[in-house]
Amino acid sequence: MANHGAGDGAGSAATGHARAGNAAQAPDGAGHPGHRQRGWERPEDVLAQVVAVLGAPRPQLLPRLSGVLADLVPHTALAQLSGVCTYSPALAHGPTELTGQITTRELARLAEAVAPGLPWQGEAVLAGRPRSAVAVSAAPPGSNGALLVLVRTGGERLPDQPLAVLQQLWELLVTHSHHRAVDAAPAYAATSRASAGARARAIAELSGAHASALSAILAPLRSAALDDATARRSATELAVGALLDLRAGADLDRELSEEPAATAFARLADEIRPLLRHSPVRLDLPAPAAGGRSLPAEIAHTARAAVRSAVLTMMEQDGLTRLHVSWQFVADVLRVVVRDDGPGLLGADTLAVHRTADRITAVGGRLAVDAVPGWGTTVTVDLPLSAPAATGGPDPLEGLQPRELEVLDQLARGRRNREIAGALLISESTVKFHVANILGKLGVTSRGEAAALAHRAGLPAPTGLYAAS
């Protein structure tokens, strides 16, 4: 059934695009007098909807998005498949009896049929059977892309205008999420890495358990001692299909939370070559020897960030003629090396403005700067490829959201609400709201107690220049 559904999904995609093209010949909304778009008529209304979604905490993003889209694209449920978020690539919101049955594999099949930037509508296999759906895909430069699927309340065709608005809104949300992941605060990067590692371990354990159970089922069903050969053959085919889907789902999750070293390095090359386009400095970029080896998403982000900051810093020197950037695998570590032939006067503190050391430390890495006057500077970054081992006790800050951690970091520095608001570019009322939540989650009654607990947990972060995420 799963393989048959994949064929339906691909076929529906082709049909969906063709029909969308026909719909474009009629005026927007023609033939859909009952279609409502309250809250989307004026530019200020649209911006208000965008702000409402962007302001939602991560756990509330899909529910908030569903509410905002209720009139623009009526639906019963929505789901996303994202290569941007390392927390949970597949998420859904709506009735549990529907969203609980939508699989990552179904979303992946639909993602293969939906081109980034081109809204799609038609029938797709979701929760085990064909359903009327609308899907949009976005792929900002340097990301793995993301798919949004809305399960429709009816089968009527939507006009072009709401689909175009939906596409642009999804592009904005995915780009915003991608920037947050790439430029994440150190605390968020560490949390994201731990979450991705925990998910990978859970998938491995579940895969092993399910594979063992299905293999045990196959043995008696294949036995020649059974009389009903037809039933045995059908059950065997179903079990084999389930095993294949299970393995494919595990592979897909790994692909979304990791990327090949060659792909990550190619993205880095695309980012730094423009920096030297009009410069006499020669750039050496030998591809990594083990290009097919996978990198955790946060390690790839951190490695690229370290190279960018080192290159930008080195380019400010006089007399520079050559830069060498390489990635090497040393045991279970990714070694990033950036070397120049400049005056050799740079120090580790020169990279502080880019928060490079903080990001490296957050994922358990190490930074070394070796400067030899007259010979140049070498920046070496070692990033562990395996997730850090769990600590002996629970993290007292585990329940805090990334923004709450940033506010607590400021509290630990002894700053008042007005200073925190200025540093994080938010209002004082928002700061008060976060402080109240922090006190409640930490089980303390005063800012002083919260600050003391933060100090014991390692805050404030040792940053040279604080910037809001």
Stockholm file with secondary structure:
# STOCKHOLM 1.0

chainA/1-469         MANHGAGDGAGSAATGHARAGNAAQAPDGAGHPGHRQRGWERPEDVLAQVVAVLGAPRPQLLPRLSGVLADLVPHTALAQLSGVCTYSPALAHGPTELTGQITTRELARLAEAVAPGLPWQGEAVLAGRPRSAVAVSAAPPGSNGALLVLVRTGGERLPDQPLAVLQQLWELLVTHSHHRAVDAAPAYAATSRASAGARARAIAELSGAHASALSAILAPLRSAALDDATARRSATELAVGALLDLRAGADLDRELSEEPAATAFARLADEIRPLLRHSPVRLDLPAPAAGGRSLPAEIAHTARAAVRSAVLTMMEQDGLTRLHVSWQFVADVLRVVVRDDGPGLLGADTLAVHRTADRITAVGGRLAVDAVPGWGTTVTVDLPLSAPAATGGPDPLEGLQPRELEVLDQLARGRRNREIAGALLISESTVKFHVANILGKLGVTSRGEAAALAHRAGLPAPTGLYAAS
#=GR chainA/1-469 SS CHHHHHHHHHHHHHHHHHHHHHHTTSCTTTTCTTCCCTTCSSHHHHHHHHHHHHTSCGGGHHHHHHHHTTTTSCEEEEEEEESSCSSCSEEEESCHHHHTTCCHHHHHHHHHHSCTTCCEEEEEEETTEEEEEEEEEECCTTSCCEEEEEEESSCSCCCHHHHHHHHHHHHHHHHHHHHHHHTCCHHHHHHHHHHHHHHHHHHHHHHHHHHHHHHHHHHHHTCTTCSCHHHHHHHHHHHHHHHHHHHHHHHHHHHHHEEEHHHHHHHHHHHHGGGGTTSSCEEECCCCTTTTSEEEHHHHHHHHHHHHHHHHHHHTSTTCCEEEEEEEEETTEEEEEEEECSCSCCCGGGGGGGTHHHHHHHTTCEEEEEEETTTEEEEEEEEESSCCCCCSSCCTTTTCCHHHHHHHHHHHTTCCHHHHHHHHTCCHHHHHHHHHHHHHHHTCSSHHHHHHHHHHTTCSCCCSSCCCC
#=GC SS_cons         CHHHHHHHHHHHHHHHHHHHHHHTTSCTTTTCTTCCCTTCSSHHHHHHHHHHHHTSCGGGHHHHHHHHTTTTSCEEEEEEEESSCSSCSEEEESCHHHHTTCCHHHHHHHHHHSCTTCCEEEEEEETTEEEEEEEEEECCTTSCCEEEEEEESSCSCCCHHHHHHHHHHHHHHHHHHHHHHHTCCHHHHHHHHHHHHHHHHHHHHHHHHHHHHHHHHHHHHTCTTCSCHHHHHHHHHHHHHHHHHHHHHHHHHHHHHEEEHHHHHHHHHHHHGGGGTTSSCEEECCCCTTTTSEEEHHHHHHHHHHHHHHHHHHHTSTTCCEEEEEEEEETTEEEEEEEECSCSCCCGGGGGGGTHHHHHHHTTCEEEEEEETTTEEEEEEEEESSCCCCCSSCCTTTTCCHHHHHHHHHHHTTCCHHHHHHHHTCCHHHHHHHHHHHHHHHTCSSHHHHHHHHHHTTCSCCCSSCCCC
//
